[in-house]
Amino acid sequence: MKLLLVCLLVGLPVPAFAQQPVNRWADWASYGTAAVNPTLAAWDARHSHCKLVRLGLSELVGNGLTLALKHRVISARPCLGCVPDGFPSGHTMNSLVGFSRNWKVGLAFGLATAELRNQANRHTPWQVLAGAGVAVAAEASGYLIRCQE
């Protein structure tokens, strides 16, 4: 009885969903949208060493936390044949780093990337939401560095 209970509980962390093939168009488009905000933030900060360091810190914290979570949390992707490191979405995280330079444009590209990752069957809505949460924490960590505006 105990063995049966353990076997049933082991499957709880992994959501049940039908795996689908990757939507290649949405997958490739998400690479472009994910790069917009960090690229624009770097372009705006090109004359300010302090702002570039702030952006670098945000990227370092965001990517470090994302990779650490991907390798520690079991969260399968909804696509056929994909590696099971879906949590959190790194594309969504990267698409939102640097969004504070123009929050309306930044939010638009962040939401577009999140939706494209979901449409590409690379991530579940929960995984892209977690990526957005990591991005907010990463962006906030960059503001530990004080720059003269």
C-alpha positions as CSV (number, residue, x, y, z in Angstrom):
1,M,0.0,0.0,0.0
2,K,2.8,2.4,0.9
3,L,4.6,1.6,-2.4
4,L,1.4,2.4,-4.3
5,L,1.0,5.7,-2.5
6,V,4.6,6.7,-3.3
7,C,4.1,5.8,-7.0
8,L,1.0,7.9,-7.2
9,L,2.7,10.9,-5.4
10,V,5.8,10.8,-7.7
11,G,3.7,11.8,-10.7
12,L,2.2,14.9,-9.1
13,P,4.9,17.5,-9.9
14,V,4.7,16.7,-13.6
15,P,1.6,18.1,-15.3
16,A,-0.3,15.8,-17.6
17,F,-0.6,17.1,-21.2
18,A,-0.6,15.8,-24.7
19,Q,2.8,16.4,-26.3
20,Q,2.6,18.1,-29.6
21,P,5.1,18.9,-32.4
22,V,7.0,22.2,-32.2
23,N,5.4,25.0,-34.2
24,R,8.5,26.2,-36.1
25,W,7.2,29.6,-37.1
26,A,6.3,30.6,-33.5
27,D,9.6,29.1,-32.2
28,W,11.8,31.1,-34.6
29,A,9.7,34.3,-34.1
30,S,10.2,34.0,-30.3
31,Y,14.0,34.3,-30.7
32,G,13.5,37.6,-32.4
33,T,11.0,39.1,-29.9
34,A,13.1,37.8,-27.0
35,A,16.1,39.9,-28.1
36,V,14.3,43.2,-28.6
37,N,14.2,44.6,-25.1
38,P,17.8,43.8,-24.1
39,T,19.0,45.1,-27.4
40,L,17.1,48.4,-27.1
41,A,18.2,48.8,-23.4
42,A,21.9,48.2,-24.4
43,W,21.5,50.8,-27.3
44,D,20.0,53.4,-24.9
45,A,22.7,52.7,-22.3
46,R,25.6,52.8,-24.8
47,H,26.9,56.1,-23.5
48,S,26.5,55.2,-19.8
49,H,28.9,52.7,-18.4
50,C,26.8,52.5,-15.2
51,K,23.6,51.6,-17.1
52,L,25.4,48.9,-19.2
53,V,26.7,47.4,-15.9
54,R,23.2,47.5,-14.5
55,L,21.8,45.7,-17.6
56,G,24.7,43.2,-17.4
57,L,23.8,42.4,-13.8
58,S,20.2,42.0,-14.6
59,E,21.1,39.5,-17.4
60,L,23.5,37.7,-15.2
61,V,21.0,37.3,-12.4
62,G,18.1,36.4,-14.7
63,N,20.0,33.8,-16.8
64,G,21.7,32.4,-13.7
65,L,18.5,31.9,-11.8
66,T,16.7,30.6,-14.9
67,L,19.4,28.0,-15.6
68,A,19.6,27.0,-12.0
69,L,15.8,26.4,-11.9
70,K,15.8,24.6,-15.2
71,H,18.3,22.1,-13.9
72,R,16.7,21.6,-10.5
73,V,12.9,21.7,-11.1
74,I,11.3,18.8,-13.1
75,S,8.8,20.5,-15.5
76,A,8.4,18.8,-18.8
77,R,7.9,20.8,-22.0
78,P,4.7,20.2,-24.0
79,C,6.6,19.4,-27.2
80,L,7.5,16.0,-28.6
81,G,11.2,15.1,-28.2
82,C,12.1,18.2,-26.2
83,V,14.4,18.1,-23.2
84,P,12.5,18.2,-19.9
85,D,13.8,21.6,-18.7
86,G,10.8,23.8,-19.3
87,F,10.6,25.7,-16.0
88,P,11.0,28.7,-16.3
89,S,10.9,30.0,-19.8
90,G,14.3,31.6,-20.5
91,H,13.0,33.3,-23.7
92,T,10.3,35.1,-21.7
93,M,12.8,36.0,-19.0
94,N,15.2,37.5,-21.5
95,S,12.4,39.3,-23.4
96,L,11.5,41.2,-20.3
97,V,15.0,42.2,-19.1
98,G,15.5,45.8,-20.0
99,F,11.8,46.5,-20.3
100,S,11.9,49.4,-17.8
101,R,13.5,51.8,-20.4
102,N,10.0,52.0,-22.1
103,W,7.6,49.8,-20.2
104,K,4.8,49.8,-22.8
105,V,7.0,48.6,-25.6
106,G,8.9,46.3,-23.2
107,L,5.7,44.7,-21.9
108,A,4.3,44.3,-25.5
109,F,7.4,42.4,-26.6
110,G,7.5,40.4,-23.4
111,L,3.9,39.3,-23.8
112,A,4.5,38.5,-27.5
113,T,7.4,36.3,-26.6
114,A,5.5,34.5,-23.9
115,E,2.6,33.8,-26.3
116,L,4.9,32.7,-29.0
117,R,6.7,30.2,-26.7
118,N,3.3,28.9,-25.7
119,Q,2.1,28.7,-29.3
120,A,5.3,27.0,-30.3
121,N,4.5,24.2,-27.8
122,R,7.9,24.9,-26.1
123,H,6.3,26.1,-22.8
124,T,3.1,25.9,-20.8
125,P,1.5,29.1,-19.6
126,W,2.8,28.3,-16.1
127,Q,6.4,28.1,-17.4
128,V,6.2,31.4,-19.3
129,L,4.6,33.1,-16.2
130,A,7.5,31.8,-14.1
131,G,10.0,33.2,-16.7
132,A,8.3,36.6,-16.4
133,G,8.6,36.5,-12.6
134,V,12.3,35.7,-12.9
135,A,12.7,38.7,-15.2
136,V,11.0,41.1,-12.8
137,A,13.4,39.9,-10.1
138,A,16.4,40.2,-12.4
139,E,15.4,43.7,-13.5
140,A,15.0,44.7,-9.9
141,S,18.4,43.3,-9.0
142,G,20.0,45.6,-11.6
143,Y,18.7,48.6,-9.7
144,L,21.0,47.6,-6.8
145,I,23.5,49.6,-8.8
146,R,22.8,53.3,-8.5
147,C,23.2,55.3,-11.7
148,Q,22.8,59.1,-12.2
149,E,19.9,59.4,-14.5
